[in-house]
Amino acid sequence: MKYQLKDLLDQTNILSHIFLNCVTTEALEKIAEEGVKLAEEGKTHKEIMERGVEIELTVNGKSINPKKFFDLFNDQHTDCVKRQATELVKEQLSEKFSEISDKLEEYKKVTEQWAEDINWNTENLLLKK
């Protein structure tokens, strides 16, 4: 199966990480040399990055589409990360809410104490004697 070079070198794509870690240095150098030749022939950077690179994955002699596997892996990984992140946010928000609730209760007690401490039996200094 052919993949565009730009997809194989994309840092956000899991397939590119596998590709770059599994391919030999010699194979990467050959791909780079082919890119240099294409540049010398007048091809643009975009054209070079869009050229196809053949990747084959075989299991017991049967060719398998690696893109399907990596797309599924990426989707499941993303879902897992989202679930974990949601749980962490819930925990942190719950803790923050408890802290805020405790502070509000403290403030309520303080203001209630202030109200009780007001001395309503004082002489009104604004009245003439």
C-alpha positions in Angstrom: 0.0 0.0 0.0 1.3 3.4 -0.9 1.5 6.3 1.6 2.4 9.9 1.0 5.7 10.8 2.4 4.2 13.8 4.3 1.9 11.4 6.2 4.8 9.1 7.1 6.7 12.1 8.5 3.8 13.7 10.3 4.7 13.8 14.1 1.0 13.7 15.0 0.4 10.5 13.2 1.0 7.2 15.0 1.9 5.5 11.7 4.7 7.9 11.2 6.2 7.0 14.6 6.1 3.3 13.7 7.4 4.0 10.3 10.4 6.0 11.5 11.3 3.6 14.3 11.0 0.4 12.2 12.6 1.5 9.0 16.3 1.0 8.7 18.6 4.0 8.5 19.6 2.8 5.0 16.0 2.8 3.8 15.4 6.3 5.2 18.6 7.5 3.5 17.4 6.0 0.2 14.0 7.8 0.5 15.9 11.0 1.3 18.2 10.6 -1.8 15.2 10.0 -4.0 13.8 13.3 -2.6 17.0 15.1 -3.4 17.0 13.7 -7.0 13.4 14.9 -7.4 14.3 18.4 -6.2 17.2 18.5 -8.6 14.7 17.6 -11.4 12.7 20.7 -10.4 10.0 19.1 -8.3 8.5 21.3 -5.6 8.7 20.4 -1.9 5.0 19.7 -2.0 5.3 17.3 -4.9 8.2 15.5 -3.1 6.2 15.2 0.1 3.1 13.9 -1.8 5.0 11.1 -3.5 4.1 7.6 -2.6 6.1 5.3 -0.4 5.2 1.6 -0.5 4.6 0.1 2.9 3.6 -3.6 3.3 2.6 -5.4 6.4 2.5 -9.2 6.2 1.2 -11.7 8.7 1.8 -15.4 7.9 2.5 -14.4 4.3 -0.7 -12.5 4.0 -0.6 -8.8 3.1 -2.5 -6.6 5.6 -3.5 -3.0 5.3 -1.6 -1.2 8.0 -3.6 2.0 7.7 -6.8 0.2 8.9 -4.9 -1.1 12.0 -3.4 2.2 12.8 -6.6 4.1 12.3 -8.4 1.8 14.7 -5.5 1.9 17.1 -5.5 5.7 17.0 -9.2 6.0 17.5 -9.2 3.6 20.5 -6.2 5.4 21.9 -7.9 8.7 21.6 -11.1 7.4 23.2 -9.1 6.0 26.1 -7.2 9.3 26.6 -10.5 11.2 26.5 -12.1 8.9 29.1 -9.1 9.2 31.4 -8.9 12.9 31.0 -12.6 13.2 31.7 -12.2 11.2 34.9 -9.3 13.4 36.1 -11.2 16.6 35.4 -14.3 15.2 37.3 -12.1 14.3 40.3 -10.4 17.7 40.3 -13.6 19.6 39.8 -15.2 17.6 42.6 -12.3 18.4 44.9 -12.4 22.1 44.0 -16.2 22.1 44.5 -15.7 20.6 47.9 -13.1 23.2 48.8 -15.3 26.1 47.6 -18.3 24.6 49.5 -16.2 24.4 52.6 -15.0 28.1 52.2 -18.6 29.2 51.6 -19.7 27.5 54.8 -16.9 29.2 56.7 -17.9 32.6 55.3 -21.6 31.9 56.2 -20.6 31.2 59.8 -18.5 34.3 60.0 -21.3 36.5 58.6 -23.8 34.9 60.9 -21.5 35.6 63.8 -21.2 39.3 62.7 -25.0 39.6 62.5 -25.3 38.2 66.1 -22.6 40.5 67.4 -24.3 43.7 66.2 -25.4 45.7 69.3 -28.8 47.0 68.4 -29.3 48.6 71.9 -27.0 51.6 71.4 -27.9 55.1 71.8 -28.8 56.9 68.5 -26.4 59.7 68.3 -28.3 61.4 65.5 -31.3 62.2 67.8 -31.2 65.5 69.6 -31.4 65.5 73.3 
